[in-house]
Amino acid sequence: MDIRVDDLSGAKVAALLNEHLQDMYATSPAESVHALDLTKLRQADITFWTVWENQQLLGCGAIKQLTASHGEIKSMRVANAHRGKGVAKHLVQHMLAFAKCQRYEKLSLETGSMDFFKPARQLYQSFGFDIGDKFADDPNSMFMHKQLT
């Protein structure tokens, strides 16, 4: 698997993010969808990666810098056709290594509280993320954090 920083200009990336947003709106109330679109992912404080294998887009993810020592995982997605292949695990490992290189002390994320999001929560917990303090007021969300130092 090839994980690379992406400029979000490709049609395959746009299609994957559209798939992501469609799932989010299908499983969460509209006011609880916090996934970022292409425009919001292109901000200077966000690093966005894509995962490729044999020119197929397998997944994507991003980290938004909240402060000099704190980042937030955003827009984590594995393409439906490539689930169960370890893509998310490789991407989380990559993002954790990036966060440590950036000298972040903490990495956080928001995910849904519904059953649809249980595999994501289990993945993050396997990397040492714990459910913790809210950083937004949304009863349909769970907030997870990992201390890096």
C-alpha angles and dihedrals in degrees: 000000000000115000115192141167106258132204092212093237100118126099091228091056092049090050092050092050089048089052088050094050092046090054092047093052091044093053104031136048109262092248089056097054106108098165113128124236126221094275095051092045090057093068119125093241092059128081111198126196134189127201118221138182123178090347092304118125107233102174150320143221142171143203121216116203107230097175135346089277104030132067135178127216110231137180097008107177139159116199112252091240092056104045118130094032098102095256095133092047092054092046094050090050089051093048092048090052090049092049091052091049088052087053093239112168094198138027120197138181142182122224135167123275094217124102090256088071097047094100090053092050090049091050093052092045089053086060093051101265113147130202106252151138119359119244094186134033104248122130090200094059136081121203123214131190138187125196109220099189 
